[in-house]
C-alpha cells in the first residue's frame, strides 16, 4: 500500500485528482502512451491508469482514512528480512 502526502482535497468531488506535477516533485516519473499512464519511482511502478476521454483513471482501489498496525516482538521471526 502507498500513501500520498501533501495532496489537495476538494470537498464533494466524486473522484480524487492526482496532479502529475506533485508526483514529479516527489521524485516520480510518468509516461503516457497508447492510452496507458504509468507512474514510477526508480524501477518500481507505483500507479497505472487507463485513459477515458481526457482523464486517466487509475486501476486498482484506493483506501481512505487511517489505520494502525502493531505487533509484539515475540511474534516476529527476527531471522527474516
N, C-alpha and C positions, 0 to 999 in steps of 0.2 A: 504494500500500500504506500502511496506517495501523498505528501501533504503540500499543498500550495500555500505559501505565506505572502503577506503584503499584497493581497488582492482587493479589488474594489467590489462592493456589494451594492446591487440595485434592488431595493425592496419591490416585491410583487412582480419581478421579472420571471417568466415561466422557465426560461433556461438561463444558465450562467454563462457568462462570456469570459474567455481567457485571452488576454492580449499577448500576441506573439512578441511584442517589444519587451514586455515584462519578463517573459521566459528567456529571451535573448540576454537581457541584462543580468539574469541569474546563471549565465554560462551555458544555456541550452542553444542548440542549433535546430533549424527546421528545414524541411524540404517538402515541397508540394509538387507532385506531377501525376498525371493520369487520374486525377480525381481523388488521390490519397495524400494525406498530410501525415508526416512523421516528425515527431519532436524527440530529439535525443540529447543526451549529455554524455560525452565520451562515446563509448561503444554501446551504451545502454539506451534502448528505445523506451522513452517514458510514456509517450502517447501516440495513438494513431487515430486518424479521423477520416471520414468519407465525405466528399463534397455533395451537398444538397443545395441546389441553387447557387447562391453566392456565399454560403457559410459551410464550414467544415464541422460536422457533428462527430464528437468523439465516440469511439467504440468502447464498450465496457460499461462499467457502472461507477457512480460517484457515491460517496458516503459523506453525510454532513453530520456535524456535532462533534463531540469529543468522546474519547474512550481512554481508560486507564487499564493497564495490564501489569500485574505483579506476579512474581514467583519467588518461592523461597529457595535459598541455595541448596537445601537438602534434596530438592527435586531436579537439580541441574547436573547434567553429566559434564564435569569440567574438562574431560579429555576431548570433547568435541568442539570444533571451531565453528 
